[in-house]
Amino acid sequence: MNVGFRTDRGIDKKSNEDSLHVDTERGLYIVADGMGGHNGGEIASHIAVQQIASCLAQGPDLGEETSKMLEQAVARANKAIYVMAASDPW
């Protein structure tokens, strides 16, 4: 399977704050919108993608438990972003 991806900063934004992760072997594609205009949007989107990809990489192959793994990964990413924002207001 061929995979391609593209993000766009949008018309009114000065930079593209989106982050993505592609793991074709596992069929895992993660995209996080950086919420352009908000402080640290690019940092938050990067942390979200990094944390979710890391969490899912530690688990078994994606299958029946994927939903629960993904829920835990998103919760972990949310906590990491919250902790980072609380300690560094960007």
Beta strands, then each sheet from edge to edge (+ up, - down):
strand 1: 19-23
strand 2: 28-32
sheet 1: 1+ 2-
end
